[in-house]
């Protein structure tokens, strides 16, 4: 989960990713972004970082755009996430299905190769 900061992911997420390398290798990477354009630029940047961590970045992601974000943010209406669920559910379902597929595929490959 990341917001967008200067067209990229947050420094705290980048730091967390950098603290482990081997632990991320050969695992799928899914993303949920929030912000003005649903953190689309941050998620694109995150995909490149995932490649360098030898991960499998997923095609599908969840983007919570600015208007919807303000409905649930404490900085806005502070509403319940159920208010934006209809907007998020289709992309969330697609992302989770893809994540499950890649998690199984990479787990089997790691077990087979001992990686």
Secondary structure as UniProt FT lines:
FT   STRAND          2..3
FT   TURN            6..7
FT   HELIX           11..18
FT   TURN            22..26
FT   STRAND          28..29
FT   STRAND          32..34
FT   TURN            36..39
FT   HELIX           40..52
FT   TURN            53..54
FT   STRAND          56..57
FT   STRAND          62..64
FT   HELIX           66..72
FT   TURN            74..77
FT   HELIX           81..83
FT   HELIX           85..113
//
